[in-house]
Every structure is written in structure tokens, then in C-alpha cells.
């Protein structure tokens, strides 16, 4: 986990798109450039916008995929992760575990 944390933090983590890029790197074994292109395509933005905190803040709120500071009515925690799953076409272990627990 330390490497994943370093990678996500180095790309500004949840302040921009670092967490999303890191997810693609580790879940799909993508190289960083490939992961950035994939995430940018899914978000419908330019690769350069992935590291722009202002652009990503607005986009994360709009897509309901979580932001650092809470926004009334916005998804956070597991709800945000479930939205990320749909957006990036991936499975997240904690979401699968949550689904099993509520059934």
C-alpha cells in the first residue's frame, strides 16, 4: 500500500485525479501514461486537466465521485467509490464487500 499512497499523493491524490489514475495503474496494470489517457477519456477532459485542482474539483462535484471537503448532498465514502466504479468500468473490493453485507 505505501507505493499506491505515494503514487496517488504525488499526483495530488483526491484533490485532482491522482486517486483515479492510481486505481487504473493498480487494478488494470496500466503504465502511468496509459492510465492518465484512460481516465482523461472517461472524464472527457484533456490529460493536462487531470492535475488541475480547480478543474478537477468542479468535475468531481459534478460527477459525484468525492472531494476532499464535504459538500452538502454530495456522495462521499462508499457512495463515491461506487460512482467511481461505474465511471471507470472497474470493480473496487470495498464496494463488493459492502454489497455482500447489505444483501
C-alpha positions as MATLAB code, in Angstrom:
seq = 'XXXXXXXXXXXXXXXXXXXXXXXXXXXXXXXXXXXXXXXXXXXXXXXXXXXXXXXXXXXXXXXXXXXXXXXXXXXXXXXXXXXXXXXXXXXXXXXXXXXXXXX';
ca = [
       0.000    0.000    0.000;
       2.796    2.554    0.604;
       3.622    2.679   -3.121;
      -0.030    3.211   -4.062;
      -0.286    6.002   -1.492;
       2.887    7.686   -2.758;
       1.689    7.496   -6.368;
      -1.769    8.904   -5.597;
      -0.373   11.631   -3.352;
       2.251   12.617   -5.899;
      -0.458   13.310   -8.474;
      -2.351   15.389   -5.887;
      -4.499   12.434   -4.866;
      -8.156   13.274   -4.470;
      -7.560   16.990   -4.979;
      -7.255   16.273   -8.690;
      -7.295   12.856  -10.402;
      -4.337   11.112   -8.781;
      -6.516    8.587   -6.984;
      -8.318    7.677  -10.207;
      -5.082    7.294  -12.181;
      -3.540    5.193   -9.406;
      -6.625    2.935   -9.374;
      -6.189    2.236  -13.075;
      -2.468    1.590  -12.657;
      -3.019   -0.991   -9.942;
      -6.328   -2.559  -10.979;
      -5.574   -2.872  -14.710;
      -1.745   -2.967  -14.611;
      -1.557    0.174  -16.739;
       1.533    2.308  -17.073;
       1.085    5.875  -15.802;
       0.742    7.450  -19.259;
      -1.817    4.877  -20.343;
      -3.740    5.283  -17.079;
      -3.840    9.075  -17.457;
      -5.156    8.788  -21.023;
      -7.813    6.272  -19.944;
      -9.025    8.421  -17.042;
      -8.969   11.607  -19.144;
     -11.072    9.893  -21.817;
     -13.580    8.620  -19.240;
     -13.833   12.090  -17.668;
     -13.988   13.770  -21.085;
     -11.101   16.126  -20.299;
      -7.565   16.712  -21.548;
      -4.747   14.786  -19.836;
      -3.306   18.090  -18.594;
      -6.580   18.827  -16.766;
      -6.102   15.755  -14.562;
      -3.583   17.633  -12.421;
      -5.507   20.922  -12.311;
      -7.115   21.060   -8.876;
      -9.692   23.689   -9.882;
     -10.910   21.830  -12.977;
     -10.993   18.512  -11.145;
     -12.769   19.937   -8.104;
     -15.673   21.088  -10.278;
     -15.677   17.856  -12.255;
     -15.528   15.640   -9.153;
     -18.514   17.511   -7.689;
     -20.430   17.275  -10.964;
     -19.749   13.524  -11.358;
     -20.340   12.892   -7.643;
     -17.062   10.984   -7.200;
     -15.902   12.601   -3.968;
     -13.950   15.683   -2.950;
     -11.662   16.449   -0.002;
     -14.035   18.802    1.805;
     -17.605   17.674    2.180;
     -20.296   19.228    0.045;
     -23.895   19.024    1.284;
     -25.752   16.330   -0.630;
     -22.661   15.072   -2.453;
     -21.534   11.454   -2.382;
     -18.751   10.559   -0.021;
     -17.160    7.366    1.199;
     -18.536    4.148   -0.264;
     -21.144    6.008   -2.354;
     -18.394    7.981   -4.109;
     -16.410    4.779   -4.663;
     -19.436    3.139   -6.268;
     -19.733    6.100   -8.629;
     -16.016    5.737   -9.458;
     -16.599    2.051  -10.245;
     -19.263    2.931  -12.787;
     -17.287    5.780  -14.275;
     -14.045    3.846  -14.796;
     -15.611    0.420  -15.539;
     -13.730   -1.290  -12.714;
     -14.556   -3.284   -9.597;
     -13.477   -1.988   -6.189;
     -13.071   -4.587   -3.440;
     -14.610   -2.443   -0.694;
     -17.695   -1.857   -2.847;
     -18.084   -5.590   -3.469;
     -17.724   -6.263    0.261;
     -20.326   -3.601    1.053;
     -22.770   -5.119   -1.453;
     -22.356   -8.550    0.178;
     -23.009   -7.100    3.620;
     -26.256   -5.377    2.650;
     -27.795   -8.414    0.981;
];
